[in-house]
Amino acid sequence: MHNVIYNNKIILADTLKLSVTNRAFLYGDGLFESIKVINGKVFHFEAHYARILAAANCLMLHFDYSERAILTKINQLLKINKINAGGRIRITVYRDTTGKFLPDSNDTSFIIQAEKDNMNGFDINDKGLNLGWYNQQLKSTSTYSNFKTINALPSVLGAVYARSNSYDDVILFNTENTPIESTNANLFIVKDNTIFTAPLSSGCVDGTMRKLVMSLKKVTTKHLTKEMILNADEVFLTNAIQGIKLVKFLEGNRYNTHEKAIELISKISTLI
């Protein structure tokens, strides 16, 4: 039976009870962070912690735990849950107070979950992904769109659409009808040996793997179009858990080149 951490206490997961007045449940009032575990250790934690602080500041949540304190708790949880190879961590921070839309305070509670994952590292998905477009629900370009908030309906509905239409994932659009990312990953394209990705001003998530890729390779941020993506030489997705995912098809359009993505996977693997 797995354990979780609830406000610094390690408890059995099935003993955690949240009130029906919980603001995460009522209003989606909070944030979350997904972190990869490799060989029993968290990967690239400093980037995730920095995003937690930035997101908390954006959402006006009071979160004053140090990076060392949170990492210590995660390591304790990994040990007690016997995760010594591949795994994944989810940290959820929510406003824990009374009130309706207007909260009575900005105090928070947090939950840390840890589970095993069969992928202990970053593998190449040789088969490649089959993507579609999804613009039935558009994502806001506001600043909080850059963070992983508990209210993730565009991603949820996009993922449901993808499953219903036999896609592995779909590309989401913002309110300006510009393609920005997939349901769970940042989007990169390659054209004439130049790597492009959407700017944060487009409303895409400020992904930790996106940042890592941009620190390893020169990447140009540019508002993307459907035409640019369809005419690209190469397309790949990035997120913290799966790393870099090759894209093979988009609405029937085929991409045969994956040179940049494979090169990046190799570089990131050396950081483990």
N, C-alpha and C positions, 0 to 999 in steps of 0.2 A: 504494500500500500504506500503510495507516494506521500511525501510531506511537502508542505508549502511554508513560506514565511509570510506572516501577517503582522505588520508593524513590529518587526524585530523578533517576533516569537515564532519558533518552529512548531508547527502543528500538523496533524494528519489532515490531508486535503478534504476528506469527507466530514470533518468536524467544523470546517469553516462555515459560519452562518452569517449572511448579510441581511440587513433589514430591508423591508419593502420600501422604506423611505430613502434607501441608498441613492445618491445622486448620479452615480454611474449608471444605475438601472433606469432611473426616472428621466434623466436629461442627457445622458452620454457625456457627463461632465468630468472629463479626465483625459489621460494620455496612456499610451503603452509603448513598450520597447521590446523588440525581439533580438536576441543575441545568440550567436552561434557558439557551441562548445566543441572543441577539438582536443582529443587526447585528455579529456577531463578538465580542460582549462578554457576559460572564456576567451574569445578572439576579439581583438580590437576594442576592448572595453572602454578605453578612454574616449573614443568617438561616440559611443552610445551614451556614456554618462554626460558628455557635453551636450548632446541633443536632449536628454532628459531635462537638464537645467534650462536650456533655451526654450523648450516647449512649456515647462512649468512657468517660466517668466511670461511667455506669450499668453498663456491661459490664466495668468494671475493666481497660480497655485503656490502655496507656501510649502516648499520642499527644501529642507536645510541639512540633509544627510550628505556627508562627505563621500567622495569617490572611494576612498579606502574603506569606509564603513559599509557601503553597499557591496563592494567586491568581497569583503570578508564574509558577509552574510551569504552571498552567492556560493562561495567556496564551501561554506558549511553545509549548504543545501545539496550541492553536488556530491559531497562526501556521504551524507546520510541517505541520499537517494541512490547511492552506488553508481554514479555516472562517471566512469573513468575512460570513456572513449568518446564517441559522437553524442551530441545532445543539443538541446536548445533551451534558452531561458526566456521567460516573458516576465517583464516588470510592468505592473499596472499601478498608476498613481491616480487617485480620484479625490475630488473635493468632498470631505467628510464633515458635513455640517447640516443644519436644518435650513428651512427656507424653501421658497418656491423657485421661480426663475432667479430671483435675487437671493443669493446665499447669505446666511447670517455671518459667515466668516470665510476665509480662504484656507483654513486648515485642511490637511490632507491625511489620507491613509494610503498604504501601499501593500501590494501583494506580489510576491516573487514565486514563480512556478518554474520547475526544472523537470525535463523529461528526456529520455534517451532518443537518439536519432541514429538510424542505420548509416547515414552518410558522415563518416569521420574525416572531414576534409572537404575539398572542392573538386568534384569530378566533372568531366566533360560529358554533357548529354549528347552523345553522338547522333542520336535520332533527330534531334532538333525539335523545336516547338512549332506547333501550328496555331497561328494567331488569327483573330478576327478584329473588326472594329466594333466599338460600343459607344454610341453617343446619345442613347435614349435618356440617360441621366448625366448631367454635366457637373464637373467639379469646379468649386469656387477657386478664384485666384487670390483669395485673401491670405494673409501671412500665416494663419494657423494651418492652412492646407499643406505647408511644408513639413508639418509634424504628423506623427501617427496618433491621432486622437481616437477615443473610444467610439465616436460616431463615425463609422466608416461605410456608410450606406452605398456610395458610388462603387466602392470596391466589392462589397457584398453582392449588389445587384449585377455588376459586371461579371462576377464569378459565376453566378447562377445562370446568366445568359450564355457564358462560355460553355458551361456543362450542357445546357439544353441544345446547343448548336454544335457539339462535338469539337470545340476548340480547347486547346490546352490553356489558353488565356486570351484576354482581349485588351486592346489599347483603348484607354479612356481619353476623353476630351474635356477641355475646360469650357467655361461659359462663353468664351470667344470662339468656340468650336475648333480649337487647336488641339491636335493630339499631343499628349504630354507624358504618359507612362502607362504601365499595365496595372492590373488590379493589385499586384503585390510587388512590383519591381519598377526600377527606373529604366528608361528606354534610351538606347544608344544606336546610332546608325553610322556607317562608314561610307564615304563617297570620295573617290579619287585619293585614297590614302589618308583622308582627314576624318577624325572622329567627331561626331556632333551629339549633343544631348540638349534637352530643353532647359531653359534657365529657370531658376527658382521663382521668378516673377510670373511664370506660367501657371503656378499652382502645383507643380509636382512635389513629391516628397523629397526632403533634403536627406537622401539616403546615405548611410555610412559607407556602404560599398561604392556608391556613386562617388563619394569624396575620395575613397581610396583609389579608385580607377583614375580619377583626375589628378591624383598625386603621382601616379606611375606613368601616365601617358598625357601628352598634350591633347586636350579636348576643347573644342569650340562650343560654347553655349549659344544656341540659336533657336528661335521659335520654329518648330517643325511644321511641316504640312504633310498631308496624305501623299502628295506627289513625291515629295522628297524621300519619304519612307519607302514607297513602292519602287522608286528608281535607285535606291541605295544599293551599293555593292554587298553590304553586310549589315545585319541587324542582330543585336543581342540585348538581353535584359540583365539587370543586376539587382540583387538584394542580399541582406546580411546572412541569411540562412543557406541559400543555395549558391551564393557566389555569382558566377556568370553563366547565363543560360543562352545557348545558341538558338537562333530562330531560323527555321527551315522554310516555313510557308506563312504567308499573310494573305488571306482572302484568295488563295490559289496562286499568288505570286511566289516564285521559288527563289531562295537565296542559296547559292552553291559555295560561296566563299565565307570562311570563318577564321581567317588568319589572325586578325587583331584580337578577337575574343580568346582564341586558344593561347596566344602569346600572353595575354593578361592573366589567364588562369594559371599559367606557368609561373609568372612573376609573383602572384598573390600566394601561391603555394610555398614559395621560398620564405614567406613571412611567418609561417606556422611554427 
